[in-house]
């Protein structure tokens, strides 16, 4: 294989939407550990190969349990794609799915979302127009109607479509050579500002700071833009006297261990 990718896939939807059936029965994968009782999510792994690439998929299966909803925002972070499930018998409440769509987009960014309708039977073919209208209205990448006897090959097709859309939607990673002269100046200031620990004066790892600067993660990008705007308002003399920064690993541990003891 020429390439290898690791993708975090969010699996969301209301109770009884048969998300776990899709993972356990249809894809024949099991949770790593049974965690949904304690933290409201199960984890499962699947390795697959197609298009001359190897994929390691990490599924985060959200359990629709009200007491865990306050944690769902954190669970979305780092998601690269999403499978949104609903039961065919729940289509009368299809607009309730906007809770999950908003949750994903607010916390994982504009990642591809595929709608999966379970318990489908062919005698209700007319419902396709209704579902297509919802998909277009919510800007989803598409939908799949899954019957109870859906084959493993068909479910793999769902994943392959999602993965191809991930590749299409995720912007290519930028490097220093892609920056304008002005952006390069900001990068140098950014590195200078955070290259030294403000507590002990030791050197920080520049690779981590550089990766943060070029990150396409929405939350990190927002923080980066705030810092860049701050740099625009400063002259070099004031910047040299500024006492902010990222503590080194040693100082970080000392500060937070001290906080824990107090």
C-alpha positions as CSV (number, residue, x, y, z in Angstrom):
1,X,0.0,0.0,0.0
2,X,1.3,3.4,-1.0
3,X,-0.7,5.4,1.7
4,X,-2.0,4.9,5.1
5,X,-4.7,7.0,6.8
6,X,-6.3,7.1,10.3
7,X,-9.7,8.7,10.4
8,X,-12.0,9.3,13.4
9,X,-15.6,8.6,12.4
10,X,-18.5,10.0,14.5
11,X,-21.5,7.7,14.6
12,X,-24.5,9.6,15.9
13,X,-28.3,9.5,15.9
14,X,-31.3,9.1,18.2
15,X,-32.0,6.1,20.4
16,X,-33.1,3.0,18.5
17,X,-31.6,4.2,15.2
18,X,-29.6,0.9,15.0
19,X,-26.2,2.6,14.9
20,X,-24.7,-0.3,16.9
21,X,-26.4,-2.8,14.6
22,X,-24.6,-1.3,11.7
23,X,-21.2,-1.6,13.5
24,X,-21.7,-5.0,15.2
25,X,-23.8,-7.0,12.8
26,X,-23.4,-5.4,9.4
27,X,-19.7,-4.5,9.6
28,X,-18.9,-7.3,12.1
29,X,-16.9,-5.2,14.5
30,X,-17.2,-5.1,18.2
31,X,-16.6,-2.3,20.7
32,X,-13.0,-2.3,22.2
33,X,-14.5,-2.0,25.7
34,X,-18.1,-1.4,26.8
35,X,-17.9,2.2,27.9
36,X,-21.4,3.6,27.0
37,X,-22.7,2.9,30.6
38,X,-20.0,5.1,32.1
39,X,-19.2,7.8,29.5
40,X,-21.9,7.7,26.8
41,X,-19.8,6.4,23.9
42,X,-18.5,3.1,22.6
43,X,-15.3,2.8,20.5
44,X,-14.7,0.4,17.7
45,X,-11.9,-0.1,15.1
46,X,-12.0,-1.3,11.5
47,X,-9.1,-1.7,9.1
48,X,-9.9,-1.7,5.4
49,X,-8.1,-1.3,2.1
50,X,-9.3,0.2,-1.2
51,X,-8.1,2.7,-3.9
52,X,-4.6,1.5,-3.2
53,X,-4.6,2.8,0.3
54,X,-4.9,1.4,3.9
55,X,-7.4,2.9,6.3
56,X,-7.7,2.6,10.0
57,X,-11.1,3.8,11.1
58,X,-11.8,4.8,14.7
59,X,-15.6,4.8,15.3
60,X,-17.0,6.9,18.1
61,X,-20.5,5.5,18.7
62,X,-22.5,8.1,20.6
63,X,-25.2,6.8,22.9
64,X,-28.3,9.0,23.1
65,X,-28.3,9.2,26.9
66,X,-29.4,12.7,28.2
67,X,-27.0,12.8,31.2
68,X,-24.0,12.4,28.9
69,X,-24.9,15.1,26.3
70,X,-22.8,17.8,28.0
71,X,-19.7,15.6,27.0
72,X,-20.7,15.2,23.3
73,X,-19.0,18.5,22.2
74,X,-15.6,17.2,23.4
75,X,-16.2,13.8,21.7
76,X,-16.7,15.5,18.3
77,X,-13.3,17.1,18.3
78,X,-11.0,15.7,15.7
79,X,-13.8,13.9,13.8
80,X,-13.0,13.6,10.1
81,X,-16.4,12.2,9.0
82,X,-19.8,11.4,10.4
83,X,-22.5,8.7,9.9
84,X,-25.9,10.0,11.0
85,X,-28.4,7.3,11.7
86,X,-32.2,7.2,11.9
87,X,-34.7,4.4,12.0
88,X,-37.1,4.3,9.0
89,X,-39.9,4.1,11.6
90,X,-38.7,7.4,13.0
91,X,-38.8,9.4,9.8
92,X,-41.8,11.3,11.0
93,X,-39.4,13.0,13.4
94,X,-36.6,13.4,10.8
95,X,-36.0,17.1,11.7
96,X,-35.0,16.0,15.2
97,X,-31.8,15.0,13.5
98,X,-30.8,18.6,13.3
99,X,-29.6,18.4,16.9
100,X,-26.9,15.9,15.8
101,X,-26.1,17.8,12.6
102,X,-25.6,21.1,14.6
103,X,-23.6,19.3,17.3
104,X,-21.1,17.8,14.7
105,X,-20.7,21.0,12.7
106,X,-20.3,23.3,15.6
107,X,-17.6,21.1,17.2
108,X,-15.9,19.2,14.4
109,X,-16.3,21.7,11.6
110,X,-17.6,21.2,8.1
111,X,-16.9,17.5,7.9
112,X,-18.8,15.2,5.6
113,X,-22.0,13.7,7.1
114,X,-23.7,10.7,5.5
115,X,-27.3,9.9,6.4
116,X,-28.1,6.2,7.0
117,X,-31.7,5.1,7.2
118,X,-32.1,1.7,8.9
119,X,-35.1,-0.8,8.8
120,X,-35.9,0.3,5.3
121,X,-38.3,-1.9,3.1
122,X,-38.6,-1.6,-0.6
123,X,-42.4,-1.1,-0.6
124,X,-41.8,2.4,0.6
125,X,-39.7,3.6,-2.4
126,X,-41.7,6.8,-2.5
127,X,-40.0,8.0,0.7
128,X,-36.7,8.6,-1.2
129,X,-37.9,12.0,-2.5
130,X,-38.7,13.1,1.1
131,X,-35.2,12.0,2.3
132,X,-33.4,13.6,-0.6
133,X,-35.1,16.9,0.1
134,X,-33.9,16.7,3.7
135,X,-30.3,15.8,2.6
136,X,-30.1,18.7,0.3
137,X,-31.7,21.1,2.8
138,X,-29.1,20.1,5.5
139,X,-26.2,19.9,3.0
140,X,-25.4,16.3,3.8
141,X,-23.2,14.4,1.3
142,X,-25.9,11.7,0.6
143,X,-27.9,8.9,2.1
144,X,-28.2,5.2,2.2
145,X,-31.3,3.0,2.8
146,X,-30.2,0.0,4.8
147,X,-32.4,-3.1,5.0
148,X,-32.0,-5.6,7.8
149,X,-30.3,-8.0,5.4
150,X,-27.9,-5.4,4.0
151,X,-24.7,-7.2,3.1
152,X,-21.2,-6.4,4.4
153,X,-20.2,-5.4,0.9
154,X,-23.0,-2.8,0.8
155,X,-22.0,-1.4,4.2
156,X,-18.4,-1.1,3.1
157,X,-19.7,0.9,0.2
158,X,-21.2,3.4,2.7
159,X,-17.7,3.8,4.3
160,X,-15.9,4.1,1.0
161,X,-18.2,6.9,-0.1
162,X,-17.6,8.7,3.2
163,X,-13.8,8.3,3.0
164,X,-13.7,9.6,-0.6
165,X,-15.7,12.7,0.5
166,X,-13.3,13.2,3.5
167,X,-10.4,13.4,1.0
168,X,-12.3,15.8,-1.2
169,X,-13.4,18.2,1.6
170,X,-10.3,18.3,3.8
171,X,-8.0,21.1,2.5
172,X,-4.4,20.0,1.7
173,X,-1.9,20.7,4.5
174,X,0.0,23.9,4.0
175,X,3.7,24.3,4.5
176,X,6.0,27.3,4.8
177,X,6.6,27.4,1.1
178,X,2.8,28.0,0.5
179,X,2.8,31.1,2.7
180,X,2.9,34.7,1.4
181,X,5.8,36.9,2.6
182,X,3.4,38.5,5.1
183,X,2.3,35.1,6.4
184,X,5.9,34.1,6.7
185,X,6.6,37.1,8.9
186,X,3.6,36.1,11.2
187,X,5.0,32.6,11.3
188,X,8.4,33.8,12.5
189,X,6.8,36.0,15.1
190,X,4.5,33.2,16.2
191,X,7.5,30.8,16.7
192,X,9.5,33.5,18.5
193,X,6.6,34.2,20.9
194,X,6.1,30.6,21.9
195,X,9.6,29.1,21.4
196,X,10.7,29.9,25.0
197,X,9.0,28.9,28.2
198,X,7.9,32.1,30.0
199,X,8.5,30.5,33.4
200,X,12.0,29.0,33.2
201,X,13.3,30.4,29.9
202,X,13.9,26.9,28.5
203,X,13.3,26.1,24.8
204,X,10.0,24.6,23.6
205,X,9.6,22.0,20.8
206,X,9.2,24.1,17.7
207,X,7.7,21.2,15.7
208,X,4.6,21.2,17.9
209,X,4.2,25.0,17.6
210,X,4.7,24.8,13.8
211,X,2.0,22.0,13.5
212,X,-0.4,24.1,15.5
213,X,0.2,27.1,13.2
214,X,-0.6,25.0,10.1
215,X,-3.5,23.0,11.7
216,X,-6.8,23.0,9.8
217,X,-8.7,22.1,13.0
218,X,-11.4,24.9,13.4
219,X,-10.8,25.5,17.1
220,X,-7.0,25.7,16.6
221,X,-7.4,28.0,13.5
222,X,-9.6,30.4,15.6
223,X,-7.0,30.6,18.3
224,X,-4.3,31.1,15.7
225,X,-6.2,33.9,14.1
226,X,-6.7,35.6,17.4
227,X,-2.9,35.5,18.1
228,X,-2.1,36.7,14.6
229,X,-4.5,39.7,15.1
230,X,-2.7,40.4,18.4
231,X,0.7,40.4,16.7
232,X,-0.5,42.8,14.1
233,X,-1.2,45.4,16.8
234,X,2.2,45.1,18.4
235,X,5.6,46.5,17.5
236,X,8.8,44.5,18.1
237,X,9.8,46.4,21.3
238,X,6.5,45.7,23.0
239,X,6.6,42.1,21.8
240,X,10.0,41.5,23.4
241,X,8.6,42.6,26.8
242,X,5.4,40.5,26.6
243,X,5.3,37.9,29.3
244,X,3.1,35.3,27.7
245,X,3.8,31.9,26.2
246,X,3.5,28.2,26.5
247,X,5.2,26.6,29.6
248,X,7.6,23.8,28.8
249,X,6.7,20.2,29.8
250,X,8.6,20.5,33.1
251,X,7.0,23.7,34.2
252,X,3.6,22.6,33.0
253,X,3.8,19.5,35.3
254,X,5.0,21.6,38.2
255,X,2.2,24.2,37.8
256,X,-0.6,21.7,37.5
257,X,0.7,19.3,40.2
258,X,0.9,22.2,42.5
259,X,-2.7,23.2,41.6
260,X,-3.9,19.6,42.2
261,X,-2.3,19.6,45.7
262,X,-4.0,22.9,46.6
